[in-house]
Every structure is written in C-alpha cells, then in structure tokens.
C-alpha cells in the first residue's frame, strides 16, 4: 500500500506552516509543539539570539541527539547479535 501524503497546518514561532508528508497529523503537531518549546527555552536563556541563530542551535541539538540515538541503536544491535550467538 502506498503511503498517502497528508497536509497538516501548524504554527511554529508565530508563523503558520503547512507540512506535507506521510506522518500522522498527531506526529506533525507533536513536532511543532516540541520546536516551539525549544524556541521558548532558547529565548529564555538568551533573548538576544536571532531566529536564524535559534534555528541553527536547534538543528545542532537535533543532529547531535540523532547521532547519539543511532550509536545506541548500533550498540544494542551488536549486543542482541552477541546474545543470539550464545
């Protein structure tokens, strides 16, 4: 079955976006909520950051988290393979 594209309207940093993709509406809204919370946190830490600087810092944090998760997944896969061989 082919994944259907969904259009979900969300507000991020006081601007409306229409996100098109195969993720559920709930997923897209959760992503938008998470981004808005991170923007609020960055603003409270340093109100002098531009929107571009906020976006870059959020991207750095997101990629860092993704790398850590991928490394942990590889470790777990190796551990699972080791346990299967026993």
LUMRO-732677 format. One record per residue (C-alpha): chain; z, y negated, x negated. Coordinates in nm, 2 decimals, decimal comma. Example, Ala and Ser with C-alpha at 12.3 -4.5 7.8 and 13.67 -1.06 7.14 Angstrom:
2
<site><mol>A</mol><up>0,78</up><north>0,45</north><east>-1,23</east></site>
<site><mol>A</mol><up>0,71</up><north>0,11</north><east>-1,37</east></site>
//
This chain:
86
<site><mol>A</mol><up>0,00</up><north>0,00</north><east>0,00</east></site>
<site><mol>A</mol><up>-0,10</up><north>-0,34</north><east>-0,13</east></site>
<site><mol>A</mol><up>0,19</up><north>-0,60</north><east>-0,16</east></site>
<site><mol>A</mol><up>0,14</up><north>-0,88</north><east>0,08</east></site>
<site><mol>A</mol><up>0,17</up><north>-1,23</north><east>-0,06</east></site>
<site><mol>A</mol><up>0,44</up><north>-1,44</north><east>0,11</east></site>
<site><mol>A</mol><up>0,48</up><north>-1,82</north><east>0,13</east></site>
<site><mol>A</mol><up>0,83</up><north>-1,94</north><east>0,11</east></site>
<site><mol>A</mol><up>0,93</up><north>-2,31</north><east>0,12</east></site>
<site><mol>A</mol><up>1,23</up><north>-2,40</north><east>-0,09</east></site>
<site><mol>A</mol><up>1,39</up><north>-2,72</north><east>-0,21</east></site>
<site><mol>A</mol><up>1,46</up><north>-2,74</north><east>-0,59</east></site>
<site><mol>A</mol><up>1,62</up><north>-3,05</north><east>-0,74</east></site>
<site><mol>A</mol><up>1,55</up><north>-3,25</north><east>-0,42</east></site>
<site><mol>A</mol><up>1,18</up><north>-3,16</north><east>-0,42</east></site>
<site><mol>A</mol><up>1,01</up><north>-2,92</north><east>-0,18</east></site>
<site><mol>A</mol><up>0,80</up><north>-2,63</north><east>-0,33</east></site>
<site><mol>A</mol><up>0,60</up><north>-2,35</north><east>-0,16</east></site>
<site><mol>A</mol><up>0,64</up><north>-2,04</north><east>-0,36</east></site>
<site><mol>A</mol><up>0,37</up><north>-1,77</north><east>-0,32</east></site>
<site><mol>A</mol><up>0,43</up><north>-1,42</north><east>-0,43</east></site>
<site><mol>A</mol><up>0,52</up><north>-1,07</north><east>-0,33</east></site>
<site><mol>A</mol><up>0,90</up><north>-1,12</north><east>-0,35</east></site>
<site><mol>A</mol><up>1,10</up><north>-1,14</north><east>-0,03</east></site>
<site><mol>A</mol><up>1,19</up><north>-1,47</north><east>0,13</east></site>
<site><mol>A</mol><up>1,56</up><north>-1,39</north><east>0,06</east></site>
<site><mol>A</mol><up>1,49</up><north>-1,33</north><east>-0,31</east></site>
<site><mol>A</mol><up>1,29</up><north>-1,66</north><east>-0,35</east></site>
<site><mol>A</mol><up>1,57</up><north>-1,86</north><east>-0,17</east></site>
<site><mol>A</mol><up>1,83</up><north>-1,70</north><east>-0,39</east></site>
<site><mol>A</mol><up>1,63</up><north>-1,80</north><east>-0,70</east></site>
<site><mol>A</mol><up>1,60</up><north>-2,16</north><east>-0,57</east></site>
<site><mol>A</mol><up>1,98</up><north>-2,17</north><east>-0,50</east></site>
<site><mol>A</mol><up>2,06</up><north>-2,04</north><east>-0,85</east></site>
<site><mol>A</mol><up>1,83</up><north>-2,30</north><east>-1,00</east></site>
<site><mol>A</mol><up>2,00</up><north>-2,58</north><east>-0,80</east></site>
<site><mol>A</mol><up>2,34</up><north>-2,46</north><east>-0,91</east></site>
<site><mol>A</mol><up>2,24</up><north>-2,46</north><east>-1,27</east></site>
<site><mol>A</mol><up>2,09</up><north>-2,81</north><east>-1,24</east></site>
<site><mol>A</mol><up>2,42</up><north>-2,92</north><east>-1,09</east></site>
<site><mol>A</mol><up>2,62</up><north>-2,77</north><east>-1,38</east></site>
<site><mol>A</mol><up>2,39</up><north>-2,93</north><east>-1,64</east></site>
<site><mol>A</mol><up>2,42</up><north>-3,26</north><east>-1,46</east></site>
<site><mol>A</mol><up>2,80</up><north>-3,24</north><east>-1,46</east></site>
<site><mol>A</mol><up>2,80</up><north>-3,15</north><east>-1,83</east></site>
<site><mol>A</mol><up>2,56</up><north>-3,43</north><east>-1,93</east></site>
<site><mol>A</mol><up>2,43</up><north>-3,67</north><east>-1,67</east></site>
<site><mol>A</mol><up>2,20</up><north>-3,83</north><east>-1,94</east></site>
<site><mol>A</mol><up>1,97</up><north>-3,53</north><east>-1,95</east></site>
<site><mol>A</mol><up>1,62</up><north>-3,59</north><east>-1,81</east></site>
<site><mol>A</mol><up>1,47</up><north>-3,35</north><east>-1,56</east></site>
<site><mol>A</mol><up>1,25</up><north>-3,22</north><east>-1,84</east></site>
<site><mol>A</mol><up>1,54</up><north>-3,15</north><east>-2,07</east></site>
<site><mol>A</mol><up>1,73</up><north>-2,98</north><east>-1,79</east></site>
<site><mol>A</mol><up>1,42</up><north>-2,76</north><east>-1,73</east></site>
<site><mol>A</mol><up>1,39</up><north>-2,67</north><east>-2,09</east></site>
<site><mol>A</mol><up>1,76</up><north>-2,58</north><east>-2,12</east></site>
<site><mol>A</mol><up>1,74</up><north>-2,37</north><east>-1,81</east></site>
<site><mol>A</mol><up>1,43</up><north>-2,19</north><east>-1,95</east></site>
<site><mol>A</mol><up>1,61</up><north>-2,12</north><east>-2,28</east></site>
<site><mol>A</mol><up>1,91</up><north>-1,98</north><east>-2,09</east></site>
<site><mol>A</mol><up>1,68</up><north>-1,77</north><east>-1,86</east></site>
<site><mol>A</mol><up>1,48</up><north>-1,62</north><east>-2,15</east></site>
<site><mol>A</mol><up>1,80</up><north>-1,56</north><east>-2,35</east></site>
<site><mol>A</mol><up>1,95</up><north>-1,37</north><east>-2,06</east></site>
<site><mol>A</mol><up>1,63</up><north>-1,17</north><east>-2,01</east></site>
<site><mol>A</mol><up>1,62</up><north>-1,07</north><east>-2,37</east></site>
<site><mol>A</mol><up>1,99</up><north>-0,96</north><east>-2,36</east></site>
<site><mol>A</mol><up>1,92</up><north>-0,75</north><east>-2,04</east></site>
<site><mol>A</mol><up>1,62</up><north>-0,59</north><east>-2,19</east></site>
<site><mol>A</mol><up>1,81</up><north>-0,49</north><east>-2,51</east></site>
<site><mol>A</mol><up>2,09</up><north>-0,35</north><east>-2,30</east></site>
<site><mol>A</mol><up>1,84</up><north>-0,15</north><east>-2,09</east></site>
<site><mol>A</mol><up>1,69</up><north>-0,01</north><east>-2,41</east></site>
<site><mol>A</mol><up>2,03</up><north>0,09</north><east>-2,53</east></site>
<site><mol>A</mol><up>2,11</up><north>0,26</north><east>-2,20</east></site>
<site><mol>A</mol><up>1,78</up><north>0,44</north><east>-2,20</east></site>
<site><mol>A</mol><up>1,84</up><north>0,57</north><east>-2,55</east></site>
<site><mol>A</mol><up>2,19</up><north>0,68</north><east>-2,45</east></site>
<site><mol>A</mol><up>2,05</up><north>0,86</north><east>-2,15</east></site>
<site><mol>A</mol><up>1,79</up><north>1,04</north><east>-2,36</east></site>
<site><mol>A</mol><up>2,06</up><north>1,14</north><east>-2,61</east></site>
<site><mol>A</mol><up>2,28</up><north>1,28</north><east>-2,33</east></site>
<site><mol>A</mol><up>1,98</up><north>1,47</north><east>-2,18</east></site>
<site><mol>A</mol><up>1,93</up><north>1,64</north><east>-2,52</east></site>
<site><mol>A</mol><up>2,28</up><north>1,77</north><east>-2,53</east></site>
//
